[in-house]
Amino acid sequence: MTTAVCEDIATLGPEPTPSTEDGCEDCLREGTRWVHLRLCLTCGHVGCCDSSPLKHAWAHANHTGHPIVRSFEPGENWRWCYAHRAYV
């Protein structure tokens, strides 16, 4: 996995507190299912990945302009920028 140069990284502060530890906050509210979880590194929103039926992490990034997420799966620590469509 290679990483890209991304100016959005410079806008990040300390990692935010996750909005939930129980799963995708939107799926939990809607009663739907998810596949994998992503943590918004701007505000702490926990959303489901692009392999999930409703793609809440992408929807959150698109709606809020918060571009960078990290995997919220145990043992994973990669980050993704939706704006640049690249690992960062």
N, C-alpha and C positions, 0 to 999 in steps of 0.2 A: 504494500500500500504506500503510495507516494503522497506527499503533501504539497499544497500549492501556496504561493504567496497570496495573502488575502489581507487587504487593509482593514477589513471588518474586525480582525483579531485585536487591533489596537483600541477598539472601542469597548472592549470587555473589561469589566472590573473583577472583583472577587467572585468566585462561583456562588450563585444565589442558592438559597434554600429551596429544595424541591417543593412544589405545591402539594404533592402527595407522595407517599411511599407505597401506595396500594395498587397502582396501575395508571393507565391513561385517565387523566382527570375528566376528559370529555366523554370517553366511553363509560366510565363509572357513572357519570350523571345521566347518560342516555341509555344505559343498559345494553351497550353493544360490546363487541369483543375486539381485542387487539392481538398483534403478533409480537412485536418488540417495542420497547419504550425509548424515547428520546427526551433529554432535558434541555430546555431552552437556556442558554448561557447568559441571556440578558435578564430574564425575569423569574426563571425557575419553573415555568410551566412544564408539566410532564405530559407528553403527547405520544401517540402511537406512530409507528414508522410507515414508510411508503408501501410496505408489504401488507399492512393492515387495511381492512376494508374502507375505513373512513379517513385515513391519512391525517390525523389531527395535528401531528407535529408540523407537517408542511403547511396545513391550513393556518395554524397559529403564526408561523413565520411569514406567510403571505399576507395575512390580515394585519399583523402588528409591525412588520418590518424588522423583526428580530431574526437575523440571518443564521446565527450559529447555534448548533445543538451538539450535544455529545451523547454517545450511547448511554442509556440508563440501565443497561444490562450488566449483571454481575460479571466481573472479570474483564470487561471491555472499557477502554478509555479513549477511543478515537473521537474526533470531532469532524463535523460536516458543515460547510457553509452553503446554505440554499441559494444565496445570491450568486455565488461563483460556481455552484455545482461541483464542489471539490472538497476533498479531505483537507483539513488545515491543522 
